[in-house]
Amino acid sequence: MLELLYTKALVIHILAAMVGVGTVTVTDYLHVLGIRDPTIERHAHPLFPLFARLIVIALLLIYITGIVMVLAKPALLSSTLFRTKLLLVIIVTLNGFWLHKKVFPMIEACEERGHCPRNIVYIAAIAGSISIITWYAIVVLAITKSLGYHPLLFLLLYAIAIAIAYTVAVHFEKRQYRKHSNN
């Protein structure tokens, strides 16, 4: 009975993670397109609340099914890779709250003013980088857990990936800012 419950929870867990990763990817892709062409972001903007709801539902399902899986197989908690994945889910959740409660309102204020101070660009770049890299890190960790690497190595590579994503995001934002300020 517990094995069947575990399997059902695992399937829903995987589907929820796919929805979360997919939705974050689409959101970020539309934002990147919007950097190049602000009309794209304006047209996509009404979709962002729907995307946010999908991500929240995906996270809730991930938490609920994760709890069910741990109740069905308590030995999961003894795995350092499982605990690492749990840490990443907590990071993506806290970062999501920060994005929605603090960062997005700052960005909307920028859009209303027609100008965004650099510190807000940097804040948005780090929050966005943490979001996309953490979602993908969760998936990569789940898929590659049988490779037997140490969680600290994984977390080091994760931090490097966030730094690279942040650097790239800031580069494109600065380039777009220069482009608009020269017009």
N, C-alpha and C positions, 0 to 999 in steps of 0.2 A: 504493500500500500504506500509506504513512504517513498519507495523508488518511483512509482508512478506519479506521485505528487511532485517529487523532485524533477522528473522529466518534463512534466507539464509546465512547471514554474520556469525551468531552464529555457524552454522554447519561447515562452512569453518574454522572458528576460532578454534573450537574444534579439527578438523582434523589436522590443522597446529600445534596445541599444542601437539597432539599425535605424529606427525612426529618429532617434536623437542625433546620431551622427549625420544622417542624411539631411535633416532639417538644418542643422548648424552649417553644414557644407553649402546648402543652397543659399542660406542667409548671407554667409560670408562671400559667396560668389557674386550675389547680387550687389553686395556692398562694394566689392572690387570693381565690378562693372560700373557702379555708380560713381566711383572715384574718377574714372575716365570720362564718363558722361553723366552729369548730375540728373538729367531727365530720366535716366533709367532708375536711379534711386528714388526719385519722386514718384514714378509709376509703381515701383515695387513697395514703397513705404506702407501702403494699406495692407499688404500681406504680412508684414512683420509681426503684428499682434497675433495672427493665426499661427505663424511659425513659433512664437513664444509659447502659446498654449500647447502646441504639439510637443515642444521640448519639456514643458512642465509635466504633461501627461506621461511622456516617456520616462522622465526621471522618477515620477511616482511609481510607475510600474517596475522600474529597475529596483527601487528600494523595497517594494512589497514582495516581488518575486525573490529578491536576494534574501530577505528575511525568511521566506518560506524555504528556500534552499538550505539555509543554515540550520533551520529547525529540523529539516529532514536529514541533513548530514552535518552535524555539529563539528566534525573533523575538519571542515573547510576553514574554520577559524584558526587552525594550527598552521595553515599554509602562509608563508610570508608573502608569496605572490598574490594570494587572495586578499591579504590585508593591504598590500600595496594597491591593488585594484580598488579596494574600498576607500583608501585614502584619496585616490584620483577621483572617485565618484563624489566624495565630500568636497574636494577642491572645485570640481566642475559645478557643483550645487552652490557653494558659497560665491564663486565667481559669477554665476548666473544671477544671484540676488544682487550682487554689487553692480553688474551690468544694468539690470532693470531698474534698480532703485536710485542709482547715482549717475552712472555713465550715460545711459540713454537720455535722461532728462537734460544733462549738460549738452549733449549733441543736438537735441531738439532746440535748445536755446540758441545754439550756434547757427542752426539753420534759419531761425527767425531773424537773427541779427545779420546773417549773410557772411559772417566771419567767425572763425573758431580760433581762440588762443592756442598757442603751441602746447601748453601744459595739458589741455583737454585732448588734443591730438595724441599726445604721448599716453595719457591715461586710457583712451579708447584703444590705442594700439596694443597696450599690454593686456587689457581685459580681453580683447578679441583674440590675441595670440594665445593666452591661457585657455580660452574656451575651445578653440578649434584643435589645438595641440593636445589638450587633455582628453577631449572626446576620442580622438584618434589613438591616443596612448592607451586608453581603456580597451579599445578593440584590439590593438596590437598585443597588449599584455594577455588578453584572453586567448588570442589565437596562438601565441608563441610560448605559452607557459610551460609546455613540455620540453622546451629547449634547455632548461636547467640553468639559466643565468641567474646571477645574484640581483635581488631587487635594487640594491644601491647602484649597480651599474645601469639598470633600467632608468632609475630616477635621475642619474647624471645625464644620460642621453636625452631624457625628457626635458630637463632644464636647458640643455644645449639647444634642443629643438624650439623651445619657447623663445630663447634669445635670438635665434635665427629668424623666426617668424616675426618677432617684434622689430628687428632691424629692417627686414623687408617691408613690413607695414609702414614704419616711419619713413623709409625711403620713398615709397610711393605716395604717401600723404604729403611729404615735403615737395616732391616733384609736382604734384597736382596744385599745391598751394602756390608755388612759383609760377606755374602756368596761368593760374587765375589772377594772380597779382600783376602779371605782365600784360594782361588784357585790359 
